[in-house]
Amino acid sequence: MGAYYNENTVLWLNGAFAKATEAKMNFYSQSLHYGYAVFEGIRSYKSHTGETRIFKAVEHYDRLHQSALALNMPYTWRTDELIAITYELLQKNNLQDAYIRPVVYAPDNMKFDQNDESFLVIEVWKMEPFLGEKLLRVMTSSFQRPNPKGFKITAKATGHYVNSILASQEAKAKGYDEALLLDMNNNVAEAPGANLFFEKNGKLFTPATGNILPGITRATVLELCNELGISITEKFFSIDELKKADTAFFCGTAAEVIGFESLDDVKFPMPWNKTLSKQIQDAYKQLVIEKEFKQSLALA
C-alpha cells in the first residue's frame, strides 16, 4: 500500500467494484511493457450546496474514448455509464474532493499487432493541488515536447508522459518547482502536465494547438476569458517573449490554475493579486464548486 490507497479503498475494474489491495492485472500487458495505454485525470469537488460534482465529466470521458480510438485500442464503454460508475465509486470511498484516474490498458501481447480487447480501471484518491498553491519557480527544460509527427499528440497516452517525468525531475533536481517545455521549433509548448498562459498589457496569450495537448482546463480558461471580457490570443511564441510578460500561469485538472513567480530566475513584474490571471484563478475556483463568481471581488 502507498499514498493513494489503503485496505479500505475500492476501485472499479473491468465491470465490478473491487478492493484495491485485491485487484490484479496481467504483468504481460502490452501497457506495462510498451507504455501503450490511455488515461484521464478528472477532479470531483464538494459543491457550494454540499453535493459531489465531477467537473467536466462528459468532456473527460469523451476524450478518454477519443484517445483510445487514436491509439487503435478497442473501446466498449459509454460515457454516461462511466460517469454513473464514478459517482458510485466516490461514494464507496467516502470522497467528494477527489482525483479520478480511469486507465484503458491492453491485454498480454508482446507483438505490435492490434488487440481485439481492452480493459478499464477507475481509481479515486484525495489529492491536493498537483503543483501546490504558492507561485512557482519554473525553468525551461532541456527536453522538448515530442514531435507531433511521431505520436498522436492530442491523445492522453501513458507513454507520452515519460517525457513529462524526465522534464519535471530535471527541474526539481535543480531546485525549481516545475519545468516548461519547448516544441521542436523552439516555441513555448506546455508544462509536463499542464497548459500555459501568459499576460501582457491586459491581454492573455496561450500556445496555439499543434504541439500541445489541448487540455480541458485550457478550454475552460478560454471560456472564462470570453465570459469575463478578457482578450485572449492563441499563437506561437518564443521563450524570450514569455520572459517579457507581466505574469504567467499553468492550468490543468491536477494543477488547477497556478501562477508563476519566475521563469529561469527572471521574476515577473506584476504582483499576482493585481493581475487578470488571478481573476481567472478565482473564477475557476468558483466554477468548480458551482458558485457564482463575483468579478468585482477578484480585483479588490
N, C-alpha and C positions, 0 to 999 in steps of 0.2 A: 504494500500500500504506500501511496505517496501523498502529495499535496492536493490531489484532485478527487480522491475518493477514500472511503473508509468501509468498514464492514457492513454499514447500513446503506451504502449507495446503490441506487438502482439505475440501470441503463436499459435502452431498448435495442435488441439485437435480432435482426432477421425475423421480425414478426412477433416477438414476445419480449416482455419485460424480464430482466434477469439481474441478479446481484452482480455488481462489478467484480467482486472477488471470485466469482464462479464462472464468469464469462470466458470464452475461449475463441481463438481464431487460428486459422491454418498458417503455420510457420513456413509453408511452402508457397504462400500467396505471392503473386506477381507484384502486389503492392509493397510488400516488405522488401523484396529483392531488387525492385527496379523503381520504387517511388511512383508507382502507377496507380493513383487513386485521386479522387476529388473530394473536396470538403467545403464546409461553410463555417463561418464564425457569426453567431447570432447572439443578441442580448435580449433578455427579458427584464422588465422593470416593475416595481410596485408603483402603480399609477397614483395620481393625487387623490383618487377615490378609494384607494386601498386594494384595487383589483390587480391581478397579474396580467401584464400585457407584453406580448412578444413584439419587438419593434421591427417593422418591415418584414414580417414573417413570409408573406407571399413572395416578395421580391427575392428573399434569400433562398427559399426552396425552389423557386423557378430557376434561379441561377445555378443551384446545385444540379438541376436537371440538364440545363444547357451545358454546363461544364462536363457532365458525363457524356453527353452526345458528342461534344467536341473531341473527346478522347476515345470515342468509339466504345464506350462502356455501356452495356445493356442497362436500361433503367425502367423499372416497372411500377414505381410508386407515384401516387397522386399528391400534389401539393396540399390539398385540403386534408387528406388523411394524415399526412406527416405533421401538419400543424396541430391537429387534434391529439395525436400521439405525444407531441412535445408538451402541450399543456398538461396532459396527464402525467408525463414524466416529471415535470416540475413539481406537480402536486405530490407525487410519491416521494420526492426528495425534499419536500418542505422548503422549496426555494421560490423566491419572487425576483429579487435582483440577482440575475444569474447569467452565466455564459453558456451557450448551447453549441455543441460541436457535432454535426452529422458528418459522417465519412462514408463514402461509397468506395468499397475496396474489391479487389479482384480475387478469384479463386486461385488454386495452385496451378501454375503454368510457367515453366522455365523457358518456354519458347516465346516468340514475339507475335504469335498468332492472336487473332481477335477472340475474346472469350464469348461464351454463349450465356453467361450469367454474371451477376454482380451481387454483392452483399452490402448491407447497410447497418451501421451502428449509430445511435444518437446518445451522446453523453452530455451531462449538465454538471456545472460546478459553480461555486461562488468565486468571483474574481473582481478585484479592484481594477481601476483604470490601468491598462496594459503598460503605459509609459509614465504612470504616476500622475500627480496633479500639479507639480511645480514646472515652471518654464524650463525648457530643455536646452542643454548644450549639445549641439549637433555637429558632426563632422562629415565632410564629403568623403565618401567611401572610395577605396581603390578598386572595388568591384563595380562592374557595370550591370545594368539590367540585361537579361538575356535578349539576344537578337529575336525580334518577333517572327522572323522567317524560320527560326529553329524550333519554335514552340507554338502552341495555341495560347498566346499570351493573355487572352482575356478569360481563359478557363482558370478556375481556382484549383489548381492541381498540386498535390503534395510535393512532387519532385521539384517544382519551381522554387520551393521555399528553402532548399539547400543554399541557394544564392542569398536569400534573406538572412539565414542563420550566420553565414560567413561574414556578411557585411555588418550585422549587428554585433557579433562577437568582436570583430576588429575594432569597432568604435568604443565598445565598453572596455576593452583591454587597454585602450589609450586614454581612458578617463572621461570619455564622453557618455552622454545618456543614450544617444541613438545615431544611426547613420542616415545619410542621404545619398541615393544612388543616381548616377547619370545614365543616359542611354548610350547606344553605340555611336551617336553623333555628338556626344558631349553636351546634350541638352539635359536640363534637370528632369528627372523622372518621378521618383517617389521614394518613400521610406521602405525599409524591409517589410513592413506590414501595414502601411498607411499611405494615403494620398497627401499631397502638399498644396497649400495655398499661400500666396503672399499678398501683402497690402502695400500700396504705394499711392500717395496723394488722394486718399479717399476712395480708391478703387481696389478690387480684388482680382487676382490673376491665378490661374492654375494650369499645369501642363496639359496640352492637348492629348487626345487619345492617340493610340498607335503603338506606344512603347510602355504603356502603363496598364495596370488592372483598373478599369474604371469602376471604382468602388460604389457601393450602395450608400455609404455615408457621404462620399463625394457628391453623389447625385442629390442627396438631402441638403447639403450645403448650398448647392446651386439653386435648389428650390427656395431655401431660406433667403438667399440673396435677392431672388426675384420678389418674394413676399415683402421684404424689408426695404426694397428700392435701392439696393446696393449694386453698383455696376460690377459686372464680372466678365472677364475675358479668358477664354481658353486659347493658349498659344504655346509655341516652343520658345524657351528662353535659356540663357546660359547661367552658370553659377555666379558669374560676375554681376549680372543683372539682379539676381536674387539677393546678393550681398548689399545692394544699394536700396533694398526695400525698407519700409518703415517697420514692418514686423512680418512674421510668417507663422504658420501653424500646420501641424499634421492632423489628419482626421481619418478615422476608421472605426469599425464596430467595437473593436477591443480598446483602441486608444481613445475613442470618442473625439473630442476637439481639444487639442493641447498646444499651447503656444511655444515659440522659441525664445530663449534668452539670447543665444548667439549661434553663429554658423562659422566653423573653423576659427573660433575665438574672436570673430567680428561681432560685436554686440549690435542688436537692432536698436535704433534711437528712440522710437516712440514707446512710452510707458504702456504696458499691455492693457491696463484698465481704461485707457483713453482711446483704444482702437476699435474700429469696426469689427475686427476679428474677435475681440472679447464679446461684442454684441452677438456675433454668430455663436460663440461658445455658450452664452447664456440662453439664447433662443433654442439651441439644440438640447440643452439640459431640460428645458421646459417641455419641449416637444416629446421627448421620450417618455415622460410621465403624464403626457396628455393634459398638460396645464397651459392655459393661455399665457402667452408671452407679453409682458408689458414693456414695449420698446423704450419708453421714456426712462424706465428704471435702469436700463443697461448702461446708459451714459452718465448716470448721476454720480 
